[in-house]
Amino acid sequence: MDPQAFLTENRGEFPKDYDYDIQATKAWMEANWMKNCAAFVILYLVGIVVLKRYRENKEKLTCKGPLVLWNIGLAVFSIIGATKIPPWLFYATSEKGFYYSVCSSSFYDENRETSYWHFLFALSKVLELGDTVFLLLKKQPLRFLHWYHHITVLIFCWQSQSEHASTGLWFCSMNLVVHSIMYSYFASRTLGINVGRGVAMFITVLQILQMVMGLALSLSAGFFKLLGISCHVTPYNALLSVLMYISYLALFVAFFRDSYLRKPKVDTKKDS
């Protein structure tokens, strides 16, 4: 079945005049992703140090209004994105099979809409660095998992976009779905809606499952490459994704253990 016909049947007509040049964007990413990511990462790390010191002796800020808008904006973006890219993943797996979904870059090359939204997804990883600003303004703990995850996701997404890595179809789809739920949860919490501890635990479980699936997909792509089977992923990208997902899996499992399984320490010392 033709992918255009499949997606039109399941979601309606695509815009006929999607003003997006796939190859020009890819060429720009190839030429600029590394220096731009380096600049973003340096500014991000310097910004953390400067803002943390500046806020050290100041009172916590609630940031309720801006934080509500921030989380709603990212939730809406993720929800819309989840209606644009995962349908192609559904087509690829149901009509073409697992190998095609992992190793074909058709979602970049055959439809400007999915390619455009994958580009927006990569750009959004720069915007998401702003999550850290709110943590620092509210003087909340800044975990290694938080800033490491933001930096490495940004670098990996831009590198993958520069080479149109085929595994991006899976990675982007999973991330958009999880972020749709996660940022909606954050927005609800900021608005004072009591959604319960179980929802936070469920989101962390989803993130762990995302890392397990991401690692399995990365290993699959690497395995295909080792066997000499055509797969639109470079060895560098495959290795990078394997290492990235291994580290994420370890960190998210540790976060789940510390947040939901360990009992809080009780101070048994008595006043003398």
N, C-alpha and C positions, 0 to 999 in steps of 0.2 A: 504494500500500500504506500502511495506517495505521502511523504511527511506533511507537505502543505495541505493535501486533502484531508489527511487524518486530523491535523490540528484545527483546520477550519470547521470540520464536522463536529469536533468536540468543544470548540471554544468560540467560534465565530470568525468573521473575516479579518485577515491581517491588514494593517494599513498598507495601501498600495504605494504610498509616497514616503516611506520611512527614509528620512534624510540622514543616512549613515553610511560612510564609506569604510567598509570592512578592512580592505587592504591598506588604506592610508592610515587607519588607526593602528593596525598591527605594525606597520613600518615605524610609526611614531613611538610606539611602545618599545620596539626593538632598539631604537636609537637612544631612548631617554629613560627607560625604567630604572636602570641601576643608579644613575646620578640623582634622579628624583627621589628614589627610595632612601638613598644615603642622606639626602638633605632633610627629608621628613623625619627619619630616625634620629638624626643628630639634634634637630630642633625639639623633637619630642622628649628626648632624654635630658637635654639642657633645661627645657621647660619644666620638667618634673622637679629637678634639683632646685631651680630658682623659685618656683611657686611653693614648694614644700618649705623652704627656708623663710620665704616671705610670710607664709601663713602660720609659722611656728608659734608665735606669741599672740596670735589673734584668735578671736572667738570663732566657733563653727558657724558656717552659713547654711541656711536650710535650702536655698536655691529652688524652692518648690515650683514657682511658676516656670522659670526657664527649663527646669529638669522635666516637668510634665510635658512641655512642648517638645523637648529633645527626644524623650522616649517615645512619644506618640509619633513623631516624625519618622524615627528609625523603624518603628513597628509598621507604620503604613508603607514605607518603602519596601520592607521585607515581605509584607503581605502581597503587595503588587508584584514584586519580583517573583514570588512563589507561584503566581499565576502565569508567568511568562516563560520560565526556564524548565521547571519540573515536567510540564506537559511534553516537552521534547524528550526528556528522559523516559517518560512513560511510553512514548512512541518507540524510542530506540530499543528499550528492553522487551516490550511486548511484540513488536513487529520484526525486529532484527536480531534480538538476542543479547546476552550479556557481553560477549566479546565486542560487538559493535558499539554498545553503550560505553565501554571503557576505552576503546581504541580508535573510534571514528571522531574526527573533528567536524562532522557535518553540521553540528549546531552552531559553529562559528561561521561556516562557509555557505550554507544552503538557505539560511533565513536571516535577514537583517535584524529582525526584531529580537530573536534570542541572542544574537551576537551583540547587539546594542545593549541589551540588559546585562549581559555578562561584563561588558566594559564598564557600565555603571556600577556593577557589583564591585569590581576592582577599585574604582574610584571611591566607593563608599568606605573602604577600609582606611582611607586617610581621614575621612570625617569621623569615623568611630574612635579615633584617638582622643576625641573630645570627652569620651566617657571618663578618662583619667582626670580631666580638669575638675569635673564635678566631685569626684572622690576627694581630691585635694582641698577643694573649697569647703567641703563638709568635714574635712579632717578625719576621714575614714581610713582604715589601714590599707596600704597599697601592697597587695600581694605580688610576689614574683610571678605567679601564674597570670595575673592581670596584664602587667606591662610586657612580659615576654610573649604572651599570646598575641597582643595587639601588634607588636613589632614583626613577629615572624609571619603572621597572617598577611600583613601588608606586603612584605617582601615576596612571599610565595605567590600571592594572587597576581601581583604585577609581573613577576617573572613568567608565570603560567600564561598570562594574557599576551605577553610579548611573543611567545612561541605557539599560541593557540593549542596548548596542551589538552588532549582529548579528555583526560580524567577530570577536567574542570567542570564538565557537565554534571557529574555526580557530586563533586565537592561543593559547587555553587548551589545546587538544588538542596542538598542536606542543610547547608548553612542558612539559607533563606528560610526554610521551614522552621528550623530551631529558633532563629532570631525573631521570626514572626511571633512565636510564643513567648520568648524571653523578654523582648522589649515591651510587649503588651503587659506582661507580668510586672515589669519595672514601672510602667506608667500607672498601673492599678495601685501598686504599693505607694507611689508618690502622691496619688490622689487620696490616699488614706483608706482604700478599699481593702478589707481583710480577706485575702484569698487563701490564707492558710499555709502552713509550713510544708504540707504535702505537695503543693504546686512547685515550690522551689526545689524540693527533692526530685520531683518528676523531671524538671528542666535539666538538672544536673545528670540524671540518668540518661536523658536524651543526648546530652553532650558526650557522655562516655560512649554511648552506642554509636554516635557519629564518628568518634575517634577510632573505634574498633572497625567500623565499616570503611573509614578512610584508609586505615592501615591495610586492610584486606584488599582494597582496590589498588592501592599503590604497589603492593606486592604482586598483584595480578598483572598490572601493566609491566612491571619489571620482569616478571616471569615470561610474558609474551616476547619482550625484547630479547631476553637471553636465548629463547628458542628460535630467534630469527623470524618471528611472526610480525607482520607489519602492525605497528601501533604508533599513533601520532603523539608520542611522548619521548623526549630526549632522555638518555640515561641520567643526566644531571638532574632533571626535573623529577624523575622517578625516585632517585636516591634522596633528594631533598624532601620529597613528600613522605617517604618512609621514615626518615629521621624525625621529621616534624610531628607526624602522627604518633610515633612511639613516645616522644616527650610529652605531647598533649595527653595521651592516655594515662601515663604515669602521674602527671600533675593533677588531672581531673579526678582520678581515683583517690589520690591523697586528699584532695579537697573534699570529696564526698565523705571519706573516712573522718576527717577532722571536723566537718560541719554537722554530720548527721549520726555518726556511730559512736564517737568518743563522748563520754560523759564529761561535763564541765568540771574543772578542778574546784574542790571546796577547800577553803582556807581553814585548817583545823587549829591554827595557832590562837591561843587565848591572850587577851590583853593582860600584861603583867602589872 
